[in-house]
Amino acid sequence: MAGLTRGDLGDLNLFRVIARVGGFRRAALELDVSPSALSHALRGLETRLGVRLFNRTNRAVTLTEAGADLLARLEAGFGAIEEGLEALNRYRGKPAGRLRLNVLTDAARLVLGPALSGFLAEYPEVKLEVVVQDDFVDIVGEGFDAGIRFGGRVPEEMIAVPIGGDIRWVMVASPGYLEGAPPLEHPSDLAAHHCIGLRMGTGAIYHWEVERGPEHQVVDVAWSVVLSETALALAMAETDGGIAYCQEGLVARQLAAGTLVEILPEWSSPGPGFHVYYSSRRQVPEALRALIAFLRDRSTSQATKTSTAT
């Protein structure tokens, strides 16, 4: 190639995305283009370069040796370009640019959802994309700037910043279920009840942790059903389906309305709150710094209101 054109740079970036996500369909969805247009652009790039960058089969797309070598060099080059563009934010009045987040379902509902409108009103030049996903993902490999998870579940190589206090975990059930159910005076009594299990994004079933003062127990029962979403577990609990275990904030409305009641409240358990986490090896986007500050300020404000009300 005699020299890079604007089209070449665009096609090289398309190549990076295809390589990162591992296929044309996923890349097309992320880039909001058709798979055929993406395939056509890549074939044009390969023709101009004179080498094949991908091995294509009906089931997979893998890098050729030439493609892998090119990708390694492009990552450094495009990384420098992205850092240069990000550095311009220091000269702006407010941060701008695209910010991609991977967020747990519970964090989306309790933390991010109530804050998004306010954040985007304050920072209108930030283009935010949020993927709500409980499966554990490599946020760097998947092209995210940051993620939100519970404090105790952030990968060690990441920087984690708390955006709220500890969370109170509670057990809840409907009055209708409890009316005809066996007595509940101790966690050991849960063995005689319909307990709704929850499978986490890691694939493991979460075993309820309960504590009372110095006493700490892990509840492991024969689950009446195992679900992969807290909202579904709570819907089942509200319709007399059994006992669910969740963060107190997720059931504040139901507890106030009386459709759910807390059981064994003296055995509720505190746990690490939500943390924003991001790579320690990359420049932190100014938009991400602004979002973290916004979420922390909002959490502090809510805590102050709660303490004043009580």
Helices and strands as residue ranges (DSSP letters): H 6-21, H 24-31, H 35-49, E 54-56, E 61-63, H 65-87, G 88-91, E 97-103, H 105-107, I 108-112, H 113-122, E 126-132, E 146-150, G 151-153, E 158-162, E 167-173, H 175-179, G 187-192, E 196-198, E 208-212, E 215-219, E 225-227, H 230-238, E 244-247, G 248-251, H 252-257, E 261-263, G 265-267, E 269-271, E 274-279, H 286-309
